[in-house]
């Protein structure tokens, strides 16, 4: 039987104080009952702040361990209010948005809000106490995850800063950023005419401008934090391989169907691949994740890469979707979960 570490309170950090707060992102502990009670009062699902209280047995744990009934009521109230806001927008906001923008943008934005509303409605029904301990499971999973994510999000952020500095340095050396992108980006005709296949790999380390770099840096940091503790160190080759394969797919799309005319750059295909890889873990081994966690993973993938791609170029759509699919495929070909995710000697039955 596979026993993930997030099931057991003993795998959370020790606290030497009855009342204290722990901020994993900063490796910082703050003593005091007042601050701990503040975090308990303002607790949000997914927040990385852990609290030590008389109910947590000397551990820094999720707020739900301190007041489960109150947390349940608060989460249900939030989901219900959010759904009402979405309904109000559909009734009154859609006509105004259509008036000021166009049909495509209005339809896309309405679809995004409907997706969010449907997900919150799903949470509302799932988290009702009569349905079991699903909310508690989600809190416990996020709590354990938050104690490990710094080992994945900080290195990724460092990687993004490094390639950003390299791009700025070489762009200044060559004269302009455009020259640097032309020299190393995925320029389709250069691959075809001069057999410069290496561009399919080098292009994943380039970005069009600061906004492009920043969006990939932020999304990648968040997803490495969310999924790194379960996937483990293999998240690095998965990101690199799926990013490269997604660009190869984009090149084939241009070669055979003429989807794009110029080329493409960026690491988003690899980030989408990480989501796909984690989704495969949810689908293959649902018993080691919170109930219906694959729905949450698919929801994030849809909002960040699949739906958003519709407002981008064809090349971006191809890289995002193909990177995501390649991640799923790789997750089904190999074991997609790290042995460190499990209690010692309990991962033996998790086979390929």
Secondary structure, DSSP 4 states (H G I P E B T S, - for coil): ---BGGG-GGGSPB-SSSSEEEETTTTEEEE-HHHHHHHHHT--TT--EEEE-GGGTTB-B-GGGT-HHHHHHHHHHHHHHHHHHHHHIIIIIHHHHHHHS-HHHHHHHHHHHHHHHHHHHHHHHHTSGGG-SHHHHHHHHHHHHHTTTHHHHHHHHHHHHHHHHHHHHHHHHHSSHHHHHHHHSEEHHHHHHH--TTHHHHGGG--SSHHHHHHHHHHHHHHHHHHHHHHGGGHHHHHHHHHHHHHHHHHHHHHHH---SSEE--SHHHHHHHHHHHHHHHHH-GGGSSTTHHHHHHHHHIIIIITGGGGS-HHHHHHHHHHHHHHHHHHHHS--S-GGGBSTT--TT---
